[in-house]
Amino acid sequence: MRTWGGRFSGETDARVADFTRSIEIDAALAADDIAGSIAHVRGLGRAGLLSTDEVTALVDGLAALAAEVAAGRLAWDPTLEDIHMNLEAALADNIGPLAGRLHTGRSRNDQVATDLRLWTRRAIDDLDSALIDFERALVGLAEREGMAVLPGTTHIQPAQPVLFAHHLLAYVEMAERDRGRLTDARRRVNVSPLGAGALAGAGYPLDRETAAAELGFDGVSANSLDAVSDRDFAIETMAAIALGMVHLSRLAEEVTWWSNPRFGFILVADAFSTGSSMMPNKKNPDPAELVRGRAARVIGELTGVLTLLKGLPLAYQRDLQDGVAPLFDAVEVYETSLRVMAGLVETLGVDPARMREAAGEGYTTATALADTLVLRGVAFRAAHHIVGSLVAQAEAAGIGLDEIPDGMVGLAIGASGDLTAADLATDPALGDELRAAASLDGALASCDVIGGTAPERVAGALAAARARLA
């Protein structure tokens, strides 16, 4: 018999029953639904709506259901529509008519809102753990191979040399911000809607705050209408996840390029690669490619739930049912993506020689050369012009900036027309100073500021990251 069927005559059309049921999705909320029910039962007891014996019988029955759910022994009945009705029916099978008193003062509206918040809170905690493991993988690789020199790029063109560790620590910073966003979202998740009823509040003297504390919530919702119709907490969590997936996708993109033999910077382990059904030579970084693809999926799910919510009046509307699956999927995709990328990073092979060779291409130390002239009193715009001329001459001669002869330096300075630079042109030490600055090690050492790629700065940042993760 339908629990809400007293108002209706006849049976629900089978097509409607199939279309509206959600048990296949919201079965994931079973443990949270039972936890919320136990807190609600105890609240009914405190309000004098249940006797001590009734509270004990209901709590014991719900605890037994929790054990059955945990063991996978409880079979879901699709004709009962959702997880709430399934669990109430199972409780009735176990303890009899007393189960009918469980729903006193509660609606499925505040029930599902409570369940979703409990589930999302646990999900955020699990994601935080996965993020920490991902960061540890990055830091571990940076400690192992971080002194390799990587060609830093802008516009996908050679820019300046950076330490590989410095590059990896950029992703650690992203992951830390991802953790911060999830932590911030968790604070707003952790508010109890239990006791809000269908939309107007419970019609009994329920102690909402005590029930909330029992469930580990920080407080209770201040408005019953908002409590049952709010899904901001789900959207906020999904938004943090979507941005986290974007960060993973950026790293995945670099893995796919760097592992191409034309780059040859890294070697993805066989355990994190796949082959081709046709081409025997292929070794594909498929996990990284799928992370890129699944980032798009999560962004789409976030957009979908935002669009779902935008036209809904207060209070609860059935449309909200369709916001649950995207939340569940986004969380699963993010956690599995974090785990697979952590494993890929932990097992990554690095070719420091090839990285260093590439870092020397494209005159990436030119900025360090200009900075050296500025430190000798030349205006930056003049220094920029002089070094640009040196790059053009070195390129024509087929030499590196660390090989430029004194005559080439003098010619570039003379052509600039800068009086300060002209005075420097007669300094016999200038050529050696510029050539030293134009070496990869010299260019790296020059970026000696907080957050810079100078080796000592990177070592300090790496130690701080390791200490934070410890």
C-alpha positions in Angstrom: 0.0 0.0 0.0 1.3 3.5 -0.9 2.2 5.4 2.2 0.7 8.5 0.7 -2.2 6.8 -1.0 -5.2 7.8 1.2 -6.1 10.8 -1.0 -6.0 8.7 -4.2 -8.2 6.1 -5.9 -6.9 3.5 -8.3 -3.3 2.6 -8.9 -0.5 4.8 -10.2 0.2 4.3 -13.9 3.2 2.0 -14.2 4.9 4.6 -16.4 4.6 7.2 -13.7 5.9 4.8 -11.1 8.9 4.0 -13.2 9.5 7.7 -14.0 9.3 9.0 -10.5 11.2 6.3 -8.5 14.7 7.1 -7.3 15.7 4.1 -5.3 18.4 3.1 -7.8 20.1 6.4 -7.0 19.3 7.3 -3.5 20.0 3.9 -2.1 23.5 5.5 -1.5 21.8 7.5 1.3 20.7 4.5 3.3 23.3 4.8 6.1 22.6 8.5 6.4 18.8 8.1 6.3 19.1 5.6 9.2 21.3 7.9 11.2 18.9 10.8 10.7 16.0 8.5 11.7 17.7 7.4 14.9 18.3 11.1 15.9 14.6 11.9 15.0 13.3 9.0 17.1 15.3 10.2 20.1 13.9 13.7 19.5 10.4 12.3 19.5 11.1 10.6 22.8 12.4 13.9 24.3 9.2 15.6 23.1 7.1 13.0 24.9 5.7 11.7 21.6 7.2 8.2 22.2 7.7 6.2 25.3 11.1 5.1 26.5 10.3 1.5 25.4 9.1 2.7 22.0 12.3 4.7 21.5 14.4 1.7 22.4 12.5 -0.6 20.0 12.7 1.9 17.1 16.4 2.6 17.7 17.3 -1.1 18.0 15.3 -1.8 14.8 17.0 1.0 12.9 20.4 -0.2 14.1 19.6 -3.7 12.9 18.7 -2.2 9.5 22.0 -0.3 9.4 23.8 -3.6 9.9 21.9 -5.2 7.1 22.6 -2.3 4.8 26.3 -2.4 5.7 26.4 -6.1 5.0 24.6 -5.7 1.7 21.7 -8.0 2.8 18.8 -5.5 2.4 17.1 -5.8 -1.0 15.5 -2.7 -2.4 11.9 -2.8 -3.7 11.5 -0.5 -6.7 7.7 -0.3 -6.1 8.4 1.6 -2.9 9.8 4.6 -4.8 12.7 5.7 -2.7 15.2 4.9 0.1 13.0 6.5 2.7 10.0 4.3 1.9 12.1 1.2 1.5 13.7 1.6 4.9 10.4 2.4 6.7 8.8 -0.7 5.1 11.8 -2.9 6.1 11.6 -1.5 9.6 7.9 -2.4 9.7 8.7 -5.9 8.6 11.2 -6.2 11.5 9.3 -4.5 14.4 5.7 -4.3 13.3 3.2 -1.4 13.4 5.4 0.7 15.7 7.4 1.6 12.6 4.4 3.7 11.6 5.3 6.2 14.3 8.8 6.9 12.9 7.6 9.6 10.5 5.8 11.7 13.1 6.8 15.3 12.7 8.9 14.6 9.7 8.5 14.9 5.9 10.5 13.3 3.2 11.4 16.9 2.3 13.4 17.6 5.5 14.4 13.9 5.6 16.2 13.9 2.2 17.7 17.3 2.9 19.2 15.9 6.1 20.4 12.8 4.3 22.1 14.7 1.5 23.9 17.0 4.0 25.1 14.0 6.0 26.3 12.3 2.8 27.9 15.4 1.4 29.8 16.0 4.6 31.2 12.5 4.5 32.1 12.9 0.9 34.0 16.2 1.5 36.0 14.5 4.2 36.9 11.6 1.9 37.8 14.1 -0.9 40.1 16.0 1.5 41.9 12.7 2.3 42.3 12.0 -1.5 43.6 15.6 -2.0 46.2 15.1 0.7 47.4 11.9 -0.9 47.6 13.6 -4.3 49.6 16.4 -2.8 51.9 13.9 -1.2 52.5 12.3 -4.5 53.4 15.6 -6.1 55.8 16.5 -3.2 57.3 13.1 -3.3 58.1 13.5 -7.0 59.4 17.0 -6.4 61.8 15.6 -3.7 62.9 12.8 -6.0 63.3 14.6 -9.3 62.6 18.2 -8.6 66.1 19.6 -9.3 65.6 18.8 -13.0 65.3 22.0 -15.0 62.1 22.4 -17.0 61.5 24.9 -19.8 58.8 27.1 -18.4 56.4 28.4 -21.1 53.9 31.1 -21.8 51.7 31.0 -24.9 53.1 27.4 -25.2 56.4 29.0 -26.2 59.8 28.9 -24.4 59.8 31.6 -21.6 62.1 31.0 -18.6 63.7 28.0 -17.0 62.1 26.7 -13.8 62.9 23.9 -11.6 60.6 20.8 -12.1 59.9 20.9 -8.4 58.7 24.5 -8.7 56.3 23.4 -11.4 55.0 20.5 -9.3 54.5 22.8 -6.3 52.2 25.0 -8.4 49.8 22.0 -8.5 50.2 21.6 -4.7 49.1 25.2 -4.3 46.1 24.5 -6.5 45.2 21.4 -4.5 45.5 23.4 -1.3 43.0 25.9 -2.6 40.8 23.0 -3.6 41.0 21.7 0.0 40.2 25.2 1.3 37.1 25.6 -0.9 35.8 22.2 0.2 36.4 23.0 3.8 34.6 26.3 3.4 31.7 24.5 1.7 31.6 21.9 4.5 30.8 24.7 7.0 27.7 25.5 5.1 26.8 21.9 4.5 26.9 21.2 8.2 23.6 22.7 9.1 20.6 20.5 10.1 17.3 20.8 8.3 15.7 18.1 10.4 12.5 19.3 12.0 11.7 21.7 9.1 8.9 19.3 8.1 7.4 19.6 4.6 7.9 23.4 4.5 6.4 25.1 7.6 8.2 23.3 10.4 7.2 20.4 12.6 3.9 20.6 14.4 5.4 19.1 17.6 7.7 20.6 20.3 10.9 19.0 18.8 14.3 20.0 20.1 16.0 20.6 16.8 19.3 21.7 18.2 19.8 18.6 20.3 19.0 16.3 17.3 21.4 18.4 15.2 24.2 18.0 17.7 23.6 14.3 17.9 24.2 14.1 14.1 27.3 16.2 14.3 25.8 19.3 12.8 27.0 22.8 13.9 23.5 24.2 14.1 20.0 24.2 12.6 18.5 25.9 9.6 16.9 29.2 10.5 14.0 29.0 8.0 11.9 25.9 7.3 11.1 26.9 3.7 14.8 27.4 2.9 15.8 24.2 4.7 13.8 21.9 2.5 14.4 23.7 -0.8 18.0 24.7 -0.4 20.6 22.8 -2.6 23.2 25.6 -2.4 25.4 23.2 -0.4 25.3 20.6 -3.2 26.1 23.2 -5.9 28.8 24.8 -3.8 30.4 21.4 -3.3 30.1 20.6 -7.0 31.6 23.9 -7.9 34.6 23.2 -5.8 34.9 19.8 -7.3 34.6 21.2 -10.9 37.5 23.6 -10.3 39.5 20.8 -8.7 38.8 18.7 -11.8 40.0 21.6 -14.0 43.3 21.6 -12.0 43.7 17.9 -12.5 42.9 18.3 -16.2 45.7 20.9 -16.6 48.2 18.4 -15.1 46.8 15.6 -17.2 47.2 17.8 -20.3 50.9 18.3 -19.5 51.4 14.6 -18.8 50.1 13.8 -22.3 52.4 16.2 -24.0 55.5 15.6 -21.8 55.2 11.8 -22.3 55.3 12.2 -26.1 58.7 11.2 -27.4 59.1 14.6 -29.1 59.2 16.0 -25.6 60.5 13.0 -23.7 60.5 14.7 -20.4 58.6 11.9 -18.5 57.8 8.3 -18.9 54.4 7.1 -17.6 54.7 3.7 -16.0 53.2 0.7 -17.8 50.8 0.2 -14.9 49.3 3.6 -15.7 49.3 3.2 -19.5 47.3 1.3 -22.1 48.0 0.1 -25.6 46.3 0.1 -29.0 44.2 -2.7 -30.4 45.8 -2.1 -33.8 49.2 -0.4 -33.3 51.7 -2.6 -31.4 54.0 0.4 -30.7 51.5 2.5 -28.8 51.8 3.4 -25.2 49.0 5.8 -24.3 48.5 7.8 -21.0 44.8 7.0 -21.0 44.2 7.7 -17.3 45.3 11.3 -17.9 43.2 11.6 -21.0 40.1 10.3 -19.2 40.7 12.8 -16.4 40.6 15.6 -19.0 37.3 14.1 -20.3 35.7 13.7 -16.9 36.5 17.2 -16.0 34.2 18.2 -18.8 31.6 15.8 -17.4 31.7 17.4 -14.0 31.5 20.9 -15.4 28.4 19.8 -17.3 26.8 18.3 -14.2 27.4 21.5 -12.2 25.9 23.5 -15.0 22.9 21.2 -15.1 22.2 21.5 -11.4 22.5 25.3 -11.5 20.0 25.3 -14.4 17.7 23.0 -12.5 17.6 25.2 -9.5 17.2 28.6 -11.3 13.5 28.3 -12.0 12.2 26.6 -8.8 9.8 28.5 -6.5 9.8 27.8 -2.8 9.5 25.3 -1.2 10.4 21.7 -2.2 9.8 20.7 -5.9 10.3 17.2 -7.3 12.8 18.6 -9.8 15.3 18.5 -6.9 15.4 14.7 -7.2 17.3 15.1 -10.4 20.1 17.0 -8.6 21.2 14.0 -6.5 22.7 11.8 -9.2 25.0 14.6 -10.6 26.3 15.3 -7.1 27.0 11.6 -6.5 28.7 11.3 -9.8 30.8 14.5 -9.4 32.1 13.2 -6.1 32.9 9.8 -7.4 34.6 11.2 -10.5 36.8 13.6 -8.5 37.9 11.1 -5.9 38.8 8.4 -8.5 40.6 11.0 -10.6 42.6 12.2 -7.6 43.5 8.6 -6.8 44.6 7.6 -10.3 46.6 10.8 -10.8 48.3 10.3 -7.5 49.3 6.8 -8.6 50.5 8.1 -12.0 52.6 10.8 -10.4 54.1 8.4 -7.8 55.3 6.1 -10.5 56.4 8.7 -13.1 59.8 8.4 -14.7 61.7 11.6 -15.4 64.5 12.4 -17.9 66.4 15.3 -16.4 68.9 15.5 -19.3 66.1 15.9 -21.9 64.4 18.5 -19.7 67.6 20.5 -19.3 68.3 20.3 -23.1 64.8 21.6 -23.8 65.1 24.3 -21.2 68.2 25.6 -23.1 66.2 26.0 -26.3 64.4 29.2 -27.3 66.8 31.6 -25.4 64.9 31.2 -22.1 67.6 33.0 -20.1 67.1 36.3 -21.9 65.1 37.8 -19.1 67.9 37.1 -16.7 70.3 38.9 -19.1 68.1 42.0 -19.1 67.8 41.9 -15.4 71.6 41.8 -15.1 71.9 45.0 -17.2 69.2 46.7 -15.1 71.2 45.8 -11.9 74.1 47.6 -13.6 72.0 50.8 -14.0 70.5 50.4 -17.4 66.8 51.2 -17.8 64.7 48.1 -18.3 63.3 49.2 -21.6 66.8 49.8 -22.9 68.0 46.5 -21.4 65.0 44.7 -23.1 66.0 46.2 -26.4 69.7 45.3 -26.0 69.0 41.7 -25.1 66.4 41.4 -27.9 69.2 42.4 -30.3 71.5 39.9 -28.7 68.9 37.1 -29.1 68.6 38.0 -32.8 72.3 38.0 -33.3 72.8 34.7 -31.3 70.1 33.0 -33.3 71.6 34.1 -36.6 75.0 32.8 -35.4 73.6 29.6 -34.1 74.9 30.0 -30.5 73.4 30.3 -27.1 73.3 33.5 -25.0 75.9 32.0 -22.7 78.2 31.9 -25.7 77.9 35.5 -26.9 81.3 37.1 -27.5 82.2 40.5 -26.1 82.1 42.1 -29.6 78.5 41.0 -30.0 77.6 42.6 -26.6 79.3 45.8 -27.6 77.5 46.0 -30.9 74.1 45.5 -29.3 74.8 48.1 -26.7 76.0 50.6 -29.3 73.0 50.1 -31.4 70.7 50.8 -28.4 71.9 54.4 -28.1 71.5 54.2 -24.3 74.3 56.3 -22.6 74.3 54.2 -19.3 74.7 51.0 -21.3 77.4 52.7 -23.5 79.5 53.4 -20.4 79.2 49.7 -19.4 80.4 48.6 -22.8 84.0 49.4 -21.9 83.8 47.3 -18.7 85.9 44.2 -19.3 83.9 42.2 -16.8 80.6 42.8 -18.5 80.8 40.0 -21.0 81.6 37.3 -18.4 78.8 38.6 -16.2 76.3 38.4 -18.9 77.4 35.0 -20.0 77.1 33.7 -16.4 73.6 35.2 -16.1 72.6 33.5 -19.4 73.4 30.0 -18.1 70.5 28.0 -16.9 71.8 27.8 -13.4 72.4 31.6 -13.4 68.9 32.3 -14.6 67.4 30.0 -12.0 69.4 31.6 -9.2 68.4 35.1 -10.2 64.7 34.5 -9.3 65.5 34.7 -5.6 62.2 35.9 -4.2 59.5 34.3 -2.1 57.6 32.1 -4.5 60.5 32.2 -7.1 62.3 29.3 -8.8 65.7 29.9 -7.2 66.9 26.5 -5.8 67.0 27.7 -2.2 63.5 29.2 -2.4 62.1 26.0 -4.0 63.8 23.9 -1.3 62.2 26.0 1.4 58.8 25.8 -0.3 59.2 22.0 -0.6 60.1 21.6 3.0 57.1 23.7 4.0 54.8 21.7 1.9 56.1 18.4 3.3 55.7 19.8 6.9 52.1 20.9 6.2 51.2 17.5 4.8 52.8 15.7 7.8 
